[in-house]
Structures are given as structure tokens and as C-alpha cells.
Amino acid sequence: MTQAPTSRYALLATVALIAGCASSGPVGPARPVHTPSEAGHLTLLRDGSLVGLWAPMRVRLDQDDLFRLGRNQQVSLQLDPGDYLLEYSIGFNNCSRVIHLKPRQVFRLRLLPNCMMYEE
């Protein structure tokens, strides 16, 4: 009977560890904008799919780690016009796409775990 409390503590410690690893938010510095009057806006939205429920979606731009997104979370970036390599992963799929951002363009992209990306 003394093992039951120990098992509960082990379970709580495991849950806390997993929750800490699954946190979302910025993981790298913000990209500098050199011409704010010409900058475009890129908004990335992680789909609410149950696939990868406990794992954050890791988002990279031009091979720089930027964000970890949880389900139904989004992030908006202000970027200089140009071409960017967008990459994201939940751990089992590595997805990528080149984005051409025009001056003052507002570009929204919904990201799915199966590498489907929908412009909105």
C-alpha cells in the first residue's frame, strides 16, 4: 500500500515534465525590419487538429527557430518584402514552403500537421 503515494508522485512529476516540454511561445529573437513602411505581415495559425495534441509545432523561418505553437494558436510577424523559407514540425512530419512576401502584403497561412497549408 505504500507504493500508491509514490506512484502518484511519479505520475505528477511526469505530467509536469511533459507540460513544460509542450510549452509554446517565442524561441528565438524577433527578426529586424529594415523598411517598416514597406514591411508585410505574415500570420501563421496552427490548426486545431488533435494530431500532435501534446506536442508544440516548431516554426522556423530561413532556418532560424522562431516559435512553438500550441493547438489553435497563431503568431504574426512583420517582415521585409522578399522570399522566405517557412519550415514547421511536430516531430513526425517536417513541412516546408517558400513564401514570397510583397510590400505591405498581409499573408495568412493555416498550418496542419500533415503538411497541408491553406492561405486565408
C-alpha atoms as an extended CHARMM CRD file, in Angstrom:
* protein
*
       120  EXT
         1         1  MET       CA              0.0000000000        0.0000000000        0.0000000000  PROA      1               0.0000000000
         2         2  THR       CA              2.9590000000        2.3630000000        0.4450000000  PROA      2               0.0000000000
         3         3  GLN       CA              3.6380000000        2.2420000000       -3.2940000000  PROA      3               0.0000000000
         4         4  ALA       CA              0.4050000000        4.0430000000       -4.2120000000  PROA      4               0.0000000000
         5         5  PRO       CA              1.5510000000        7.5080000000       -2.9850000000  PROA      5               0.0000000000
         6         6  THR       CA              4.9330000000        7.0030000000       -4.6720000000  PROA      6               0.0000000000
         7         7  SER       CA              3.1990000000        6.1300000000       -7.9430000000  PROA      7               0.0000000000
         8         8  ARG       CA              1.0680000000        9.2620000000       -7.6980000000  PROA      8               0.0000000000
         9         9  TYR       CA              4.1440000000       11.4400000000       -7.1820000000  PROA      9               0.0000000000
        10        10  ALA       CA              5.8600000000        9.8100000000      -10.1450000000  PROA      10              0.0000000000
        11        11  LEU       CA              2.7760000000       10.4090000000      -12.2890000000  PROA      11              0.0000000000
        12        12  LEU       CA              2.5510000000       14.0650000000      -11.2130000000  PROA      12              0.0000000000
        13        13  ALA       CA              6.2530000000       14.5940000000      -11.9230000000  PROA      13              0.0000000000
        14        14  THR       CA              5.8680000000       13.0520000000      -15.3860000000  PROA      14              0.0000000000
        15        15  VAL       CA              2.8550000000       15.2230000000      -16.1990000000  PROA      15              0.0000000000
        16        16  ALA       CA              4.7100000000       18.3560000000      -15.0500000000  PROA      16              0.0000000000
        17        17  LEU       CA              7.7180000000       17.4380000000      -17.1840000000  PROA      17              0.0000000000
        18        18  ILE       CA              5.5920000000       16.8400000000      -20.2700000000  PROA      18              0.0000000000
        19        19  ALA       CA              3.6530000000       20.0630000000      -19.7450000000  PROA      19              0.0000000000
        20        20  GLY       CA              6.9100000000       22.0070000000      -19.5050000000  PROA      20              0.0000000000
        21        21  CYS       CA              8.2230000000       20.4900000000      -22.7290000000  PROA      21              0.0000000000
        22        22  ALA       CA              4.9900000000       21.2660000000      -24.5450000000  PROA      22              0.0000000000
        23        23  SER       CA              5.0180000000       24.9690000000      -23.8170000000  PROA      23              0.0000000000
        24        24  SER       CA              4.5620000000       27.4030000000      -26.6610000000  PROA      24              0.0000000000
        25        25  GLY       CA              5.8850000000       30.8510000000      -27.4570000000  PROA      25              0.0000000000
        26        26  PRO       CA              8.9220000000       32.5060000000      -28.9970000000  PROA      26              0.0000000000
        27        27  VAL       CA             12.1680000000       30.5370000000      -29.0080000000  PROA      27              0.0000000000
        28        28  GLY       CA             14.3460000000       32.9310000000      -30.9470000000  PROA      28              0.0000000000
        29        29  PRO       CA             14.8680000000       36.6640000000      -31.3470000000  PROA      29              0.0000000000
        30        30  ALA       CA             12.4660000000       38.7230000000      -33.4540000000  PROA      30              0.0000000000
        31        31  ARG       CA             13.6500000000       39.3770000000      -36.9880000000  PROA      31              0.0000000000
        32        32  PRO       CA             14.6520000000       43.0050000000      -37.5780000000  PROA      32              0.0000000000
        33        33  VAL       CA             12.6200000000       45.0000000000      -40.1130000000  PROA      33              0.0000000000
        34        34  HSD       CA             14.7630000000       47.3400000000      -42.2150000000  PROA      34              0.0000000000
        35        35  THR       CA             11.9890000000       49.1920000000      -44.0830000000  PROA      35              0.0000000000
        36        36  PRO       CA              8.9260000000       49.3910000000      -41.7970000000  PROA      36              0.0000000000
        37        37  SER       CA              6.8990000000       51.4180000000      -44.3300000000  PROA      37              0.0000000000
        38        38  GLU       CA              7.2300000000       48.5710000000      -46.8740000000  PROA      38              0.0000000000
        39        39  ALA       CA              7.0050000000       45.6480000000      -44.4480000000  PROA      39              0.0000000000
        40        40  GLY       CA              4.4820000000       42.8840000000      -44.9610000000  PROA      40              0.0000000000
        41        41  HSD       CA              2.6460000000       40.9250000000      -42.2870000000  PROA      41              0.0000000000
        42        42  LEU       CA              2.8150000000       37.1400000000      -42.0790000000  PROA      42              0.0000000000
        43        43  THR       CA              0.3350000000       35.4110000000      -39.7690000000  PROA      43              0.0000000000
        44        44  LEU       CA              0.7270000000       31.6940000000      -39.0500000000  PROA      44              0.0000000000
        45        45  LEU       CA             -2.1310000000       29.7710000000      -37.4480000000  PROA      45              0.0000000000
        46        46  ARG       CA             -1.7680000000       26.2250000000      -36.1610000000  PROA      46              0.0000000000
        47        47  ASP       CA             -4.8480000000       24.1580000000      -36.9160000000  PROA      47              0.0000000000
        48        48  GLY       CA             -6.8850000000       22.7420000000      -34.0200000000  PROA      48              0.0000000000
        49        49  SER       CA             -6.3900000000       19.1400000000      -35.1470000000  PROA      49              0.0000000000
        50        50  LEU       CA             -5.9970000000       16.5060000000      -32.4340000000  PROA      50              0.0000000000
        51        51  VAL       CA             -2.9160000000       15.1670000000      -34.2220000000  PROA      51              0.0000000000
        52        52  GLY       CA              0.0850000000       16.1620000000      -32.1530000000  PROA      52              0.0000000000
        53        53  LEU       CA             -2.1840000000       17.3060000000      -29.3320000000  PROA      53              0.0000000000
        54        54  TRP       CA              0.5660000000       17.3150000000      -26.6860000000  PROA      54              0.0000000000
        55        55  ALA       CA              3.4130000000       18.4580000000      -28.9090000000  PROA      55              0.0000000000
        56        56  PRO       CA              4.1670000000       22.0460000000      -29.8700000000  PROA      56              0.0000000000
        57        57  MET       CA              4.5760000000       22.8670000000      -33.5430000000  PROA      57              0.0000000000
        58        58  ARG       CA              8.1010000000       24.1940000000      -34.0430000000  PROA      58              0.0000000000
        59        59  VAL       CA              8.2270000000       27.0110000000      -36.6010000000  PROA      59              0.0000000000
        60        60  ARG       CA             11.3910000000       28.1370000000      -38.4100000000  PROA      60              0.0000000000
        61        61  LEU       CA             11.9440000000       30.9250000000      -40.9120000000  PROA      61              0.0000000000
        62        62  ASP       CA             15.0600000000       30.7790000000      -43.0970000000  PROA      62              0.0000000000
        63        63  GLN       CA             16.4740000000       28.1080000000      -40.7460000000  PROA      63              0.0000000000
        64        64  ASP       CA             16.0560000000       30.3010000000      -37.6390000000  PROA      64              0.0000000000
        65        65  ASP       CA             13.9130000000       28.9010000000      -34.8220000000  PROA      65              0.0000000000
        66        66  LEU       CA             11.1320000000       31.3850000000      -34.1300000000  PROA      66              0.0000000000
        67        67  PHE       CA              8.1320000000       29.9470000000      -32.3070000000  PROA      67              0.0000000000
        68        68  ARG       CA              6.4520000000       26.9230000000      -30.8220000000  PROA      68              0.0000000000
        69        69  LEU       CA              2.7090000000       26.9340000000      -31.4220000000  PROA      69              0.0000000000
        70        70  GLY       CA              0.0680000000       25.0050000000      -29.4990000000  PROA      70              0.0000000000
        71        71  ARG       CA             -3.3000000000       23.9660000000      -30.9400000000  PROA      71              0.0000000000
        72        72  ASN       CA             -5.3040000000       26.9170000000      -32.3190000000  PROA      72              0.0000000000
        73        73  GLN       CA             -2.5040000000       29.3840000000      -31.5630000000  PROA      73              0.0000000000
        74        74  GLN       CA             -1.2650000000       31.9590000000      -34.0190000000  PROA      74              0.0000000000
        75        75  VAL       CA              1.6740000000       34.2800000000      -34.4010000000  PROA      75              0.0000000000
        76        76  SER       CA              2.0470000000       37.4010000000      -36.5460000000  PROA      76              0.0000000000
        77        77  LEU       CA              5.3510000000       38.6890000000      -37.8670000000  PROA      77              0.0000000000
        78        78  GLN       CA              6.2870000000       41.9140000000      -39.5790000000  PROA      78              0.0000000000
        79        79  LEU       CA              8.8620000000       41.1700000000      -42.2880000000  PROA      79              0.0000000000
        80        80  ASP       CA             10.6860000000       42.9820000000      -45.0470000000  PROA      80              0.0000000000
        81        81  PRO       CA              9.4270000000       42.0790000000      -48.5480000000  PROA      81              0.0000000000
        82        82  GLY       CA             11.1690000000       39.0670000000      -50.0490000000  PROA      82              0.0000000000
        83        83  ASP       CA             11.3200000000       35.2920000000      -50.2020000000  PROA      83              0.0000000000
        84        84  TYR       CA             11.3710000000       33.2340000000      -47.0090000000  PROA      84              0.0000000000
        85        85  LEU       CA             11.6600000000       29.5200000000      -46.3220000000  PROA      85              0.0000000000
        86        86  LEU       CA              8.9830000000       28.5500000000      -43.8030000000  PROA      86              0.0000000000
        87        87  GLU       CA              9.5120000000       25.2300000000      -42.0240000000  PROA      87              0.0000000000
        88        88  TYR       CA              7.4880000000       23.5920000000      -39.2760000000  PROA      88              0.0000000000
        89        89  SER       CA              7.4370000000       20.2750000000      -37.4940000000  PROA      89              0.0000000000
        90        90  ILE       CA              5.5050000000       18.4680000000      -34.7960000000  PROA      90              0.0000000000
        91        91  GLY       CA              8.0920000000       15.7130000000      -34.6370000000  PROA      91              0.0000000000
        92        92  PHE       CA              6.7520000000       13.2090000000      -37.1390000000  PROA      92              0.0000000000
        93        93  ASN       CA              6.3490000000       15.4550000000      -40.2100000000  PROA      93              0.0000000000
        94        94  ASN       CA              8.7990000000       18.0720000000      -41.4160000000  PROA      94              0.0000000000
        95        95  CYS       CA              6.9930000000       20.5740000000      -43.6230000000  PROA      95              0.0000000000
        96        96  SER       CA              8.2960000000       23.4800000000      -45.6880000000  PROA      96              0.0000000000
        97        97  ARG       CA              7.2210000000       26.0910000000      -48.2040000000  PROA      97              0.0000000000
        98        98  VAL       CA              8.7410000000       29.1590000000      -49.8140000000  PROA      98              0.0000000000
        99        99  ILE       CA              6.7450000000       32.3210000000      -49.1340000000  PROA      99              0.0000000000
       100       100  HSD       CA              7.0270000000       35.3820000000      -51.3690000000  PROA      100             0.0000000000
       101       101  LEU       CA              6.0020000000       38.3970000000      -49.3040000000  PROA      101             0.0000000000
       102       102  LYS       CA              5.2180000000       41.5640000000      -51.2770000000  PROA      102             0.0000000000
       103       103  PRO       CA              5.4680000000       45.1080000000      -49.8900000000  PROA      103             0.0000000000
       104       104  ARG       CA              2.6460000000       45.8420000000      -47.4000000000  PROA      104             0.0000000000
       105       105  GLN       CA              1.0770000000       42.4270000000      -48.0750000000  PROA      105             0.0000000000
       106       106  VAL       CA             -0.9730000000       40.7090000000      -45.3700000000  PROA      106             0.0000000000
       107       107  PHE       CA             -0.4130000000       36.9510000000      -45.7240000000  PROA      107             0.0000000000
       108       108  ARG       CA             -2.2640000000       34.4400000000      -43.5090000000  PROA      108             0.0000000000
       109       109  LEU       CA             -1.4050000000       30.7650000000      -43.5390000000  PROA      109             0.0000000000
       110       110  ARG       CA             -3.1210000000       27.9280000000      -41.6500000000  PROA      110             0.0000000000
       111       111  LEU       CA             -0.6860000000       25.0950000000      -40.8470000000  PROA      111             0.0000000000
       112       112  LEU       CA             -1.8340000000       21.4830000000      -40.4940000000  PROA      112             0.0000000000
       113       113  PRO       CA              0.2110000000       18.5900000000      -39.0120000000  PROA      113             0.0000000000
       114       114  ASN       CA              0.0820000000       16.6630000000      -42.3240000000  PROA      114             0.0000000000
       115       115  CYS       CA              1.9800000000       19.4730000000      -44.1450000000  PROA      115             0.0000000000
       116       116  MET       CA             -1.1220000000       20.9790000000      -45.7320000000  PROA      116             0.0000000000
       117       117  MET       CA             -1.0010000000       24.7870000000      -45.7130000000  PROA      117             0.0000000000
       118       118  TYR       CA             -4.0240000000       26.9040000000      -46.5440000000  PROA      118             0.0000000000
       119       119  GLU       CA             -3.9150000000       30.5780000000      -47.4330000000  PROA      119             0.0000000000
       120       120  GLU       CA             -6.6960000000       32.5270000000      -45.7450000000  PROA      120             0.0000000000
